[in-house]
Amino acid sequence: MKLIKGYSMKRRKKKISEFTSFLENLPEDEVTTVNHFFQNFSKHCALNKKGTELLRKDFENALLHYHSVGTPLEKALELLSIENLGGFYIRPPILWYTLDDAAKIYPLSMKPGQMEMFRLSVYLKDNVIPELLQMALNFTIKRFPSFATTVKKGFFWHYLDTAKRRYNVKPETGPPCKPLNISRSASQTFRVIWYQNRISVEFFHILTDGSGGMQFLKALTAEYLRLCGVISDEEGIMKRNDLPTAEEIANEFFRTETTEKGNGFMDMPATQMSGKLSKIKPCQVLHFRMDATSLKKAANEHEATITAYVLSKIFLATKAATDELDGTINIQVPVNMRKYYPSQTVRNFSLYCGIRFPMTEITDSPELIRQITEQLKIKGSREAMGEMMNSTRKIVSMLRFIPLVIKSPVAKAIYGFLSDGIFSTRLSNMGVVTMPQEYADHIQSMDFLLGPAVLNRATCTIITFGNTATLSITKMTNDPSFEEALFRFFCEDGIMPEVEGSSLYGN
Amino acid sequence: MEIKNIYPTVEKRNLFQQNLITYSKWGFIFAGMICTIINLFTRGQAWSIVVMWSMWLVWSQLISPDMVEYNRISQTIKFIINSCVLLGLIDVFLAPGWSVKVIVIICFSALILVSVLFFTDFETQRQNMFPMLNFCTLSLVAAIVGLLVEQSDDTYWTFVVMGSLAFLLLLAFIILLGKDFLIEIKKRFSSK
């Protein structure tokens, strides 16, 4: 009898699966090895019936893939070693996490079709093998316990409750950053999707910020490439079998120095781009792939950072994309607090500052870049960010004993009234992302997308991998003025972006 | 500017719920305002309050349902509580003198219903016990208050049944969940 345990004759008669046929063609000793392998699997999995079946099927599919590409069974079983599951799928869910201070607003402000999302993608040199990506996620998730959670309602705040389940990898079928359905028991708060050579992870911001999300994407990609047979020492990657530490899930907003000073969140409404807001958000996403050396050279010519240089172009493009002649353009620039308070946390630990100019002062001149640099220095300083962190703490502390049932509608109303109207757009610079050389050799580029905004017509991000700097635009209007102006300004400076993206959704 | 398409053709997104919320929101607000104005001008009983609560019930239950913890337990309890409030409002503003007994009977029937829903799918539903816990506590407190205040024999037994059921359910939670019950309480009432 070559069938492995758990495969009854009744089921076999019903449908001889591909995996069963695969086993039937194996020599006796290899069937015994597979049998032991799946016995060991049973020792590592106590999910419900459906979850166990799905997880087991993932192993079967991965083994079939390895077989199809001629990988010896022994090697395949070694790569898929059950020990990589750790105790994640066998232990009961006991951990839970209060939301960090920055995350507390996200569940309060969400509405049907509107959720704070962001997306990180990696482009490989070969097409993605979904069977191995699913296994990579199955092995990686245990390293990020605060991601293996679902959102729950408490009496005072929402919180994250551990959800022991098999986390899905799916092919990409929807527009980027589509809201997640988190209403069901054990719903995922992130999604892993693939399309051709791209692996993307879309996060609900409640879980993490760009930095934490990137740690996850790097770990997932590294694990995927390991399963593909790439060997590396995984330097700078959160290794799948290391134990998570308390520092990695800490709410670092507690680290603020207590000062009397606070920095308000209120501001005057900013000028918005003029295009009509689309019904489907985002209505398009675009990626400007630029030569990082040329971009750096252009920034250096103005003695500015890449952020300041790109901001100047965004100011000019925003001005070109609005019919308003008067008013103020205010660009939100997220600041990674880890640079001031070194931290290992994968939770949210970033705040933002607003770089603001009256429209009349926005001209294509070195003076604009100089002033942007100055504002970035002052508004993004440790002191200013400390004040904002202090304000965040104070607000959270003030609201902590108000029941959620009261807080929720009030927050929704306030957020609905203010939303992102005090900013014209956003620019989030993730900086330079590195991977160990062995893995980097298999990666083409990376990109980063912000989820749709409420009033802003476009939001921007930059990420640099290798010698490619990718500026991504999430669009909420069909009006192409903004990206066309931005493209023109870069070309004028000798940076010739290659433009990739989506078609217009809903058209 | 040439754009190379690197994204798949997407499934058509269903915007029905978003559109329903957008368009019906103003309809509901307008209807509420009109009812209040007519009620103020015509005087008499405050029927507009009953209308507005009914509209809220339809809104929260059907048009804009919960985005977190939408499950059979929470939705049943939400519907029962909203309905009981509606009955209470009808009693207070339109036709007094009957609702206490009816509401209590509805509540203990609801306790039976949700406990069936809960215990028939215990492993999954234990994650959704908070609304039920709240409902049991609320029922128990209401029963104690009712027993202290209400002296009529006609309604007395309903409070006894509701209180006993609520108490037994709370006891069942504590016995079945043990330490997890305390952890659940800690999670749900954390103010951090």
Interface residues (C-beta under 8 A of the other chain):
Chain A: N48 I94 W96 T98 P107 M110 K111 P112 G113 V151 K152 K153 G154 F155 F156 W157 H158 Y159 D161 P171 E172 T173 G174 P175 P176 K178 I182 S183 R184 S185 A186 Y195 Q196 R198 K279 I280 V285 L286 H287 R400 F401 P480 E483 E484 F487 E498 V499 E500 G501 S502 S503 Y505 G506
Chain B: M1 E2 I3 K4 N5 I6 Y7 P8 T9 V10 E11 R13 L15 Q17 Q18 I21 S64 P65 D66 M67 V68 E69 Y70 N71 E123 T124 Q125 Q127 N128 F130 I183 K187 R188 F189 S190 S191 K192
